């Protein structure tokens, strides 16, 4: 069934054309964008040091090689979800063993930066949309899929770590064996680290976020001519997130910050849709990507693996973090959609009516030029 001016076969043809359309960027540009994305993630998203960014850049080629091997070599794309964290864990252990024997907490920043594109951000966004439309079963299924994806990432990193990371943490834990052969599961959070983040967040959010957001849009195949508005919306929203997080005069819970930032990005995206017709999700996705949903859950799973091997490290809630993030995104998205849905639908109908009338006028003028009579219309009763 179909309604309005759009028929079902025409809609299917449009979708087929979208899927078959050539991507705006080639393989080399995507590889370069992924390299820049992971390197800048160590700075802007993880708020690491420049040494962290350098070491992250050394790990990324391991992941890129495995991606190309699985997709274009043996064409085993089913293994990508496991092989990407596997290669990341292997590369992180190589860099830590042979390049930079720094504190173990920095290593967690390295592989979390490389795995930024593998975190289940998309699943949480879709779960938020399903929740918005009262599809509780589908929303819950996507949340479970996100949790399983985080578990797969943790297992892959741990398996890849064994090649060059066996007993690599022996000096930290005081003994060898399985517990000394696990990847670090905690980022640096000491007083010096917090002081460093407090003194550098303005530089990271104000300057480095521009190329970071641009590479995210390139990775999402957003054309250059269409990327300016989503880039500006994401930049403003994330700068507001930095102010909410680091300014002493503003102290709000993290979940409230997520709601405010997602709602801000969604409202700006809906306003952009009102004037241009571009879906607001194009502007919201870079913000969700930046918030790195699933990273705390991934770290919590690694802590559970440490705990199973006898480490006294305190565990964390696996399910609660994902559900809380998904619901905070849903609240922000739903509030913006509720405010703008009526306005955008009325404008979309007006634009469709005008374009339909213009198409009819063009067709009628062409018939008149060929000397054909005007088509007769029969009223529908």
Secondary structure, DSSP 8 states (H G I E B T S, - for coil): ---TT--HHHHHHHHHHHHHS--SS-HHHHHHHHHHHHHHHHHHTT---HHHHHHHHHHHHHHHHHHHIIIIIS--GGGHHHHHHHHHHHHHHHHHHHT----HHHHHHHHHHHGGGTSTHHHHHHHHHHHHTT-HHHHHHHHHHHHHHHHHHHHHHHHHHTTT-TTTTHHHHSS-SGGGGS-------SHHHHHHHHHHHHHIIIIIHHHHHHHHHHHTT--GGGHHHHHHHHHHHHHHHHHHHH-TT----HHHHHHHHHHHHHHHHHHHHHHH---THHHHHHHHHHTTTTHHHHHHHHHHHHHHTT-------HHHHHHHHHHHHHHHHHHHHHHHHHHHHHHHHHHHHHHHHHHHHHHHHHHHHTT----------
